[in-house]
Amino acid sequence: MKFFIDTANLDQIKEANELGILDGVTTNPSLMAKEGITGRINIQNHYRSICAIVDGDVSAEVISTDFDGIVEEGKILADLASNIVVKVPMIKDGIKALNWFKDHGIRTNCTLIFSTGQAILAAKAGATYMSPFIGRIDDTNWDGMTLIKEISEVYTLQGFDTQILAASIRSARHIVEAAKAGAHVVTCPLSAILGLLYHPLTDLGLEKFLQDHRKANPED
Ligand code: G3P
C-alpha cells in the first residue's frame, strides 16, 4: 500500500519524506489556500517546490469545471514536473477530460468520489487514481470504509486498474481500516501517519529496556 501525505505544507512534506515511507503527496485548493498560496504563478511555483522534495506522485488539482478549461489547466500542471498527477473533479466534463488525459499520456486522480457508481465511471474514463472521501462520508453518519470495500470488490471483479486512493483520512485507525478494505493508497495528514507509531506498551517497554541497560551498565 502506498502512503501519500495530504497537505501543501512544505515542512510537513519534508518531515514525512525524511521517514522514508512517503510515496507521494495530494493537495487540493483548500489545502493550498490554508498555506496562503494564492495566484496562478505562486501556485505553480509551490507545486514545483513540492515536486522537488518528493520523487513520488504529486496530485495538483484543476480549478476549471468545463472540459476545455480542465484540459488547458491540466496540461500546464503536468508540464511543471514529471511526477505531477492532474486532479480532476467527478463531474461530467471531468470524465471527458480524464479520457482526454489518458489518451495524451497524462496521469490523473479523479477526486470527490462518494459512491461506487462514481468509482466505476472514473475507472471507465481511465483515471490513474480515484479518491473516495472517507472522513466526509463518516461525517454524514455513513461508513466510509464500506464504500472502499465495495469499490475494491467491484474493481477486482471487473479487472479495473485504476488505483483506489483513500482520502479524507482523519486518524491512524482510518489508515489501518483502509488497508484492510483494499485501498491501494492512503492519503493522510502527518498527524495520522505519526499516529501509527504510538502504542503505550512500546513506550513502557522501551523505558524498561533502557532502565535495565542503565542498571547493568552504570558506566554508559
Ligand atoms: O484528500 C482529500 C482531503 O484533503 C479532504 O480531507 O479532512 O477536508 O475531508 P477533509
Boltz pocket constraint, residues with backbone or C-beta under 6 A from the ligand:
constraints:
  - pocket:
      binder: B
      contacts: [[A, 6], [A, 26], [A, 28], [A, 31], [A, 131], [A, 133], [A, 135], [A, 136], [A, 167], [A, 168], [A, 169], [A, 170], [A, 187]]
      max_distance: 6.0
